[in-house]
Amino acid sequence: MANVVVVGSQWGDEGKGKIVDWLSERADVVVRFQGGHNAGHTLVIDGVVYKLSLLPSGIVRPGKASVIGNGVVLDPWALLSEIESIHEKGVAVSPKNLKISEQVTLILPLHRNLDLAREKTAGKGRIGTTGRGIGPAYEDKIARRAIRLGDLADLDELDNKIERLLFHHNALLRGMGVDEVSGDNLRSQLHEVAPKVLPYAAAVWKDLDIARSRGDRILFEGAQGTMLDIDHGTYPFVTSSNVVAGQAAVGSGLGPNSIDFVLGITKAYTTRVGGGPFPTELKNEIGQLLGERGHEFGTVTGRPRRCGWFDAVLVRQAVKINGVNGIALTKLDVLDGVGNLNVCTGYKIDGKIYDHLPASTAKQAKVEPIYEIMEGWTESTEGARSWAELPATCIKYIRRIEELIEAPVALLSTSPERDDTILVQDPFAD
């Protein structure tokens, strides 16, 4: 059976939640493999809206196994709150349908506080972090001083880990003029939360290997988007983890040969949240129109997203970096009646033409987009479920995008509703 990795091909917010939910009907296991609760997925199912940040999108489907892999950083209090939130909407979460790698790094209150303090003092140097402690938690992971989920099973051994952690953090806080963290308070918090989250802990890599051996279909769910990747994104305006397809193997404990199909979720226009370069950004009435029609507000933060024309240069770059086999084109209906559509086909920097986004922040700041103008359509595409329901000019727009990004469209999404999806190529097909 084929296993599928879903990644964002832009700056996140491409509609991964709906697509993963739609694909999860064909999957047996859904795995989150990186990021934290800074990423948000919105699912609309039979008119009910589910907003997920940590839980894999498959959790709303009965009979599916959901997994949070070792590549994730986990805020246990946020997890419990999210479990309670969707429980109120009729979704039951238990160790039977959710397993969390015992190797995940925990996001602690001190991580959130440090994140907010840094952003507050950064002034114009702010990078637009969500302030949820993601970055500081990954820092501790790499520096080998993190507390992991499995550590909560040995509470008597926590003192040395807490002491090592606070030696670093309190030195930072003193330097920033911020109150230091009490070891006793942190110890008490961990003792209190441990019995609530430990039942979900598991050797996830082993469970996934068993699932793969018996032929289960595994869906790997990424968060954010390729241009927010710590290595391949618009650094330093990026997230703190690798978000590309290769991370699916590292962040879950399965080898690279477990990946059969990479699906790049791609919005029919472009958005991003927070600071950083955005070559095709529209600071005009069209950008405002796209934002209003597309309901472009962050699932987690509520911040309005910056909107712009489709950037084929960035998406093509993401296609190459991820090894994308096909894309899922989302929010096509937002472009209905907009008029002529611009598609970015190249960049000009200091008079030189580029077919990719250079890594230099100085060059990124100087990018001038080169546009190809395409005819728009006046008919509605909202809710379309077949090619026959799409206007001819809309199909022409889609085909041109395929040519420019050098990848085929495998799925088309024409509304937030689960069933308003056109299947061109089933990623799970052998």
C-alpha positions as CSV (number, residue, x, y, z in Angstrom):
1,M,0.0,0.0,0.0
2,A,1.2,3.5,-0.8
3,N,2.1,5.9,2.0
4,V,1.6,9.7,1.5
5,V,3.3,12.8,2.8
6,V,1.4,16.0,2.8
7,V,3.4,19.2,2.9
8,G,2.7,22.9,2.3
9,S,4.3,24.3,-0.8
10,Q,4.1,28.0,0.2
11,W,4.1,29.8,3.5
12,G,1.6,27.6,5.2
13,D,-2.2,28.1,5.5
14,E,-2.6,26.3,2.1
15,G,-5.6,24.2,3.4
16,K,-3.7,21.1,4.5
17,G,-6.3,20.4,7.2
18,K,-9.1,19.8,4.8
19,I,-7.0,17.8,2.4
20,V,-5.5,15.6,5.1
21,D,-9.0,15.0,6.5
22,W,-10.2,14.1,3.0
23,L,-7.3,11.8,2.4
24,S,-7.6,10.2,5.8
25,E,-10.7,8.3,4.6
26,R,-8.3,6.2,2.6
27,A,-5.6,6.0,5.3
28,D,-5.3,3.8,8.3
29,V,-2.8,5.9,10.3
30,V,-2.3,9.7,10.3
31,V,1.0,11.1,11.6
32,R,2.0,14.6,12.6
33,F,5.8,14.7,12.2
34,Q,7.0,18.2,13.1
35,G,6.1,21.6,14.5
36,G,3.9,22.4,17.5
37,H,0.7,24.1,18.4
38,N,1.8,27.2,16.4
39,A,0.3,25.5,13.3
40,G,-3.5,25.5,12.8
41,H,-5.7,23.3,10.7
42,T,-9.3,24.1,10.2
43,L,-11.7,21.3,9.2
44,V,-15.3,21.9,8.2
45,I,-17.4,18.7,8.4
46,D,-21.1,18.7,7.9
47,G,-21.2,22.4,8.9
48,V,-19.2,21.8,12.1
49,V,-15.9,23.6,12.4
50,Y,-12.9,21.9,14.1
51,K,-9.8,23.9,14.8
52,L,-6.8,21.7,15.4
53,S,-3.3,22.7,16.4
54,L,-1.5,19.6,17.7
55,L,-3.9,16.7,17.0
56,P,-3.5,15.1,13.6
57,S,-6.5,15.8,11.3
58,G,-7.4,12.2,11.2
59,I,-8.5,12.3,14.8
60,V,-12.0,13.4,13.8
61,R,-12.5,10.2,11.8
62,P,-13.7,7.1,13.7
63,G,-11.5,4.1,13.4
64,K,-8.4,5.9,12.4
65,A,-5.1,5.8,14.4
66,S,-3.6,9.2,15.1
67,V,0.1,9.6,15.9
68,I,2.2,12.5,17.1
69,G,5.8,11.7,16.1
70,N,9.1,12.6,17.7
71,G,9.7,15.5,15.4
72,V,6.9,17.5,17.2
73,V,7.4,19.7,20.2
74,L,4.5,19.1,22.5
75,D,2.8,21.5,25.0
76,P,1.0,19.0,27.3
77,W,-1.4,21.7,28.6
78,A,-2.3,22.8,25.1
79,L,-2.8,19.2,24.1
80,L,-5.2,18.5,27.0
81,S,-7.1,21.7,26.2
82,E,-7.5,20.7,22.6
83,I,-8.6,17.2,23.5
84,E,-11.3,18.7,25.7
85,S,-12.3,21.2,23.1
86,I,-13.1,18.6,20.4
87,H,-14.6,16.3,23.0
88,E,-17.3,19.0,23.4
89,K,-18.0,18.5,19.7
90,G,-18.4,14.8,20.0
91,V,-14.9,13.6,19.1
92,A,-13.5,11.1,21.7
93,V,-9.8,11.0,22.1
94,S,-8.1,8.2,24.1
95,P,-4.8,6.2,24.0
96,K,-6.8,3.8,21.7
97,N,-6.8,6.3,18.8
98,L,-4.0,8.7,19.8
99,K,-0.3,7.7,20.4
100,I,2.4,10.2,21.2
101,S,6.1,9.4,20.8
102,E,7.8,9.1,24.2
103,Q,10.7,11.0,22.5
104,V,8.8,14.3,21.9
105,T,10.3,17.4,23.5
106,L,7.9,19.1,25.9
107,I,7.1,22.8,25.6
108,L,7.0,24.2,29.1
109,P,5.6,27.5,30.5
110,L,9.2,28.8,30.6
111,H,9.5,28.3,26.9
112,R,6.4,30.4,26.2
113,N,7.5,33.2,28.6
114,L,11.0,33.3,27.0
115,D,9.4,33.4,23.5
116,L,7.2,36.4,24.4
117,A,10.0,38.2,26.2
118,R,12.4,37.9,23.3
119,E,9.8,39.1,20.8
120,K,8.9,42.0,23.0
121,T,12.5,43.2,23.3
122,A,13.3,42.6,19.6
123,G,11.7,45.8,18.4
124,K,12.0,46.1,14.6
125,G,13.9,42.8,14.6
126,R,10.8,40.8,15.4
127,I,10.2,37.7,13.2
128,G,6.5,37.3,14.0
129,T,6.6,34.3,16.2
130,T,3.3,33.1,17.6
131,G,4.8,33.3,21.2
132,R,3.9,29.7,22.0
133,G,7.4,28.6,23.0
134,I,8.1,26.5,19.8
135,G,11.5,28.0,19.1
136,P,12.9,27.9,22.6
137,A,11.7,24.3,23.0
138,Y,13.6,23.3,19.8
139,E,16.7,25.1,21.0
140,D,16.6,23.1,24.2
141,K,16.2,19.9,22.1
142,I,19.2,20.6,20.0
143,A,21.3,21.7,23.1
144,R,20.4,18.3,24.7
145,R,18.8,19.9,27.8
146,A,15.2,19.3,26.9
147,I,12.6,17.4,29.0
148,R,10.9,14.8,26.9
149,L,7.5,13.0,27.4
150,G,9.2,9.8,28.4
151,D,11.0,11.6,31.2
152,L,7.7,12.1,33.0
153,A,7.6,8.4,33.7
154,D,10.6,8.8,36.1
155,L,9.6,11.8,38.2
156,D,12.3,11.1,40.8
157,E,14.9,11.6,38.1
158,L,13.6,14.9,37.0
159,D,15.4,17.1,39.5
160,N,18.8,16.9,37.6
161,K,17.1,17.6,34.3
162,I,15.2,20.6,35.8
163,E,18.4,22.0,37.3
164,R,20.3,21.7,34.0
165,L,17.4,23.4,32.1
166,L,17.0,26.3,34.6
167,F,20.8,26.9,34.7
168,H,20.5,28.0,31.1
169,H,17.1,29.7,31.2
170,N,17.5,31.7,34.3
171,A,20.8,33.1,33.1
172,L,18.9,34.3,30.0
173,L,16.1,35.8,32.0
174,R,18.4,37.6,34.4
175,G,20.1,39.2,31.4
176,M,16.7,40.4,30.1
177,G,15.6,41.7,33.5
178,V,12.8,39.1,33.7
179,D,11.8,37.1,36.7
180,E,13.6,33.8,37.0
181,V,11.8,30.4,36.9
182,S,11.2,28.5,40.2
183,G,12.4,24.9,40.1
184,D,9.8,24.0,42.7
185,N,7.0,25.5,40.6
186,L,8.1,23.7,37.4
187,R,8.5,20.4,39.3
188,S,5.0,20.8,40.7
189,Q,3.6,21.5,37.2
190,L,5.2,18.5,35.7
191,H,4.1,16.2,38.5
192,E,0.5,17.4,38.0
193,V,0.4,17.0,34.3
194,A,2.3,13.7,34.0
195,P,-0.5,11.2,34.8
196,K,-2.8,13.0,32.3
197,V,-0.5,12.7,29.3
198,L,1.7,9.6,30.0
199,P,-1.1,7.2,28.9
200,Y,-0.7,8.4,25.4
201,A,3.1,7.8,25.3
202,A,4.4,5.0,23.1
203,A,7.3,3.8,21.1
204,V,5.8,5.3,18.0
205,W,8.6,4.2,15.6
206,K,7.8,0.6,16.5
207,D,4.0,1.0,16.1
208,L,4.5,2.6,12.7
209,D,6.9,-0.1,11.6
210,I,4.3,-2.7,12.6
211,A,1.5,-0.8,10.8
212,R,3.7,-0.6,7.6
213,S,4.6,-4.3,7.8
214,R,0.9,-5.3,7.8
215,G,0.2,-3.0,4.8
216,D,-1.6,-0.1,6.5
217,R,-1.8,3.1,4.6
218,I,0.1,5.8,6.4
219,L,-0.6,9.5,5.9
220,F,2.2,11.9,7.1
221,E,0.8,15.3,8.0
222,G,3.1,18.3,7.9
223,A,2.5,21.8,9.4
224,Q,3.4,25.2,8.1
225,G,4.9,25.4,4.5
226,T,8.1,24.9,2.7
227,M,9.0,28.6,2.7
228,L,8.9,28.5,6.5
229,D,11.4,25.6,6.7
230,I,14.4,26.4,8.9
231,D,16.8,25.5,6.1
232,H,14.9,26.1,2.9
233,G,12.6,28.9,3.8
234,T,12.9,32.7,3.9
235,Y,15.4,32.7,6.8
236,P,15.3,34.1,9.4
237,F,11.5,34.6,8.9
238,V,10.9,30.9,9.3
239,T,9.7,28.4,11.8
240,S,12.1,26.4,14.1
241,S,11.9,23.0,12.4
242,N,12.3,21.3,9.1
243,V,8.8,21.1,7.5
244,V,9.8,19.5,4.1
245,A,8.9,16.0,3.1
246,G,12.2,14.5,4.1
247,Q,11.3,15.3,7.7
248,A,8.4,12.9,7.6
249,A,10.8,10.0,8.0
250,V,13.1,11.7,10.6
251,G,10.1,13.0,12.6
252,S,8.3,9.8,12.8
253,G,11.0,7.1,13.0
254,L,10.3,5.4,9.7
255,G,12.9,5.3,7.0
256,P,12.8,7.3,3.8
257,N,11.8,4.2,1.8
258,S,8.4,4.4,3.6
259,I,7.4,7.4,1.5
260,D,5.7,6.6,-1.8
261,F,3.9,9.9,-2.7
262,V,4.5,13.5,-1.8
263,L,1.5,15.8,-2.1
264,G,2.2,19.5,-2.1
265,I,-0.8,21.5,-0.9
266,T,-0.9,24.7,-2.9
267,K,-3.2,27.7,-2.7
268,A,-4.5,29.2,-6.0
269,Y,-3.0,32.5,-4.8
270,T,-0.4,33.3,-2.1
271,T,-0.6,34.2,1.6
272,R,1.7,34.5,4.5
273,V,1.5,35.5,8.2
274,G,4.0,37.8,9.9
275,G,7.1,39.4,8.6
276,G,9.5,38.5,5.9
277,P,9.7,38.8,2.1
278,F,6.6,38.3,-0.1
279,P,7.4,39.1,-3.8
280,T,3.8,39.0,-5.0
281,E,2.1,40.7,-2.1
282,L,-0.9,43.0,-3.0
283,K,-1.3,46.0,-0.7
284,N,-4.4,47.1,-2.6
285,E,-8.1,46.4,-3.0
286,I,-7.4,43.1,-4.8
287,G,-5.3,41.9,-1.8
288,Q,-8.0,43.0,0.5
289,L,-10.6,41.2,-1.6
290,L,-8.7,37.9,-1.6
291,G,-8.3,38.2,2.2
292,E,-12.0,38.8,2.7
293,R,-13.2,36.1,0.3
294,G,-10.6,33.5,1.6
295,H,-11.3,34.3,5.2
296,E,-7.5,34.8,5.6
297,F,-7.0,34.9,9.3
298,G,-4.6,32.6,11.2
299,T,-6.3,29.6,12.8
300,V,-4.1,29.9,15.9
301,T,-3.3,33.6,16.2
302,G,-6.3,35.2,14.4
303,R,-3.8,37.5,12.7
304,P,-4.8,38.7,9.2
305,R,-2.7,37.1,6.4
306,R,-0.9,39.0,3.8
307,C,-2.3,38.2,0.3
308,G,-0.9,38.2,-3.2
309,W,-0.9,36.6,-6.7
310,F,0.2,33.1,-7.3
311,D,4.0,32.7,-7.2
312,A,5.0,29.9,-9.6
313,V,8.7,30.5,-8.8
314,L,8.3,29.7,-5.1
315,V,6.0,26.7,-5.7
316,R,8.4,25.3,-8.3
317,Q,11.2,25.6,-5.8
318,A,9.1,23.8,-3.2
319,V,8.3,21.1,-5.7
320,K,12.0,20.4,-6.3
321,I,12.9,20.5,-2.6
322,N,10.2,18.2,-1.5
323,G,10.2,15.8,-4.5
324,V,6.5,16.6,-5.0
325,N,4.6,14.0,-7.1
326,G,1.5,16.1,-7.4
327,I,-0.2,19.1,-5.9
328,A,-3.6,19.7,-4.3
329,L,-4.8,23.1,-5.5
330,T,-7.0,24.8,-3.0
331,K,-9.2,27.9,-2.7
332,L,-9.7,28.1,-6.4
333,D,-13.2,29.5,-5.8
334,V,-11.7,32.6,-4.1
335,L,-10.6,33.8,-7.6
336,D,-14.1,33.7,-9.1
337,G,-14.9,37.0,-10.7
338,V,-11.6,38.7,-9.7
339,G,-10.9,39.6,-13.3
340,N,-7.5,39.2,-15.0
341,L,-5.1,37.1,-12.9
342,N,-1.4,37.7,-12.6
343,V,1.0,34.7,-12.2
344,C,4.6,35.3,-11.1
345,T,6.9,33.5,-13.5
346,G,10.3,34.9,-12.6
347,Y,12.1,37.5,-10.5
348,K,14.2,40.5,-11.3
349,I,16.9,41.6,-8.8
350,D,19.1,44.6,-9.7
351,G,18.4,44.0,-13.3
352,K,19.2,40.3,-13.3
353,I,16.6,37.6,-13.9
354,Y,16.2,34.8,-11.4
355,D,14.3,31.5,-11.7
356,H,14.4,30.9,-8.0
357,L,14.4,32.8,-4.7
358,P,18.0,33.5,-3.6
359,A,19.0,32.7,0.0
360,S,20.4,36.2,0.5
361,T,18.1,38.3,2.6
362,A,19.4,41.4,0.9
363,K,18.4,40.0,-2.5
364,Q,15.1,38.8,-1.3
365,A,14.2,42.3,-0.2
366,K,14.9,43.6,-3.7
367,V,12.8,41.1,-5.6
368,E,10.6,42.4,-8.4
369,P,8.1,39.9,-9.6
370,I,7.8,39.2,-13.4
371,Y,4.1,38.6,-14.2
372,E,2.2,36.7,-16.9
373,I,-1.3,38.0,-17.2
374,M,-4.1,35.4,-17.6
375,E,-7.8,35.8,-18.3
376,G,-10.0,35.2,-15.2
377,W,-13.5,33.8,-15.1
378,T,-16.9,35.1,-14.0
379,E,-18.6,31.8,-13.3
380,S,-18.7,30.3,-9.8
381,T,-16.4,27.3,-9.1
382,E,-17.5,27.0,-5.5
383,G,-18.5,23.4,-4.7
384,A,-17.5,22.0,-8.1
385,R,-16.8,18.3,-7.9
386,S,-15.8,17.5,-11.5
387,W,-13.8,19.1,-14.3
388,A,-17.0,19.5,-16.3
389,E,-18.3,22.0,-13.8
390,L,-15.2,24.3,-14.2
391,P,-15.1,27.2,-16.6
392,A,-12.7,26.8,-19.6
393,T,-10.6,29.8,-18.5
394,C,-10.3,28.3,-15.0
395,I,-9.0,25.0,-16.5
396,K,-6.6,27.0,-18.6
397,Y,-5.3,28.7,-15.4
398,I,-4.8,25.4,-13.8
399,R,-3.0,23.9,-16.8
400,R,-0.6,26.9,-17.0
401,I,0.2,26.5,-13.3
402,E,1.1,22.9,-13.9
403,E,3.5,23.9,-16.6
404,L,5.1,26.6,-14.6
405,I,5.6,24.6,-11.4
406,E,6.5,21.4,-13.2
407,A,4.1,19.2,-11.3
408,P,0.6,17.9,-12.0
409,V,-2.6,18.7,-10.1
410,A,-3.7,15.6,-8.2
411,L,-6.5,17.2,-6.3
412,L,-8.6,20.3,-6.6
413,S,-10.5,21.9,-3.6
414,T,-13.4,24.2,-4.4
415,S,-14.7,25.0,-0.9
416,P,-13.8,24.3,2.8
417,E,-16.4,21.4,2.8
418,R,-14.8,17.9,2.8
419,D,-16.7,16.6,-0.3
420,D,-16.1,19.6,-2.5
421,T,-13.0,18.0,-3.9
422,I,-12.1,16.9,-7.5
423,L,-9.8,13.8,-7.5
424,V,-7.5,13.7,-10.5
425,Q,-4.9,11.2,-9.2
426,D,-5.3,9.2,-6.0
427,P,-2.1,9.6,-4.0
428,F,-2.7,6.3,-2.3
429,A,-3.0,4.3,-5.6
430,D,-0.3,1.7,-5.9
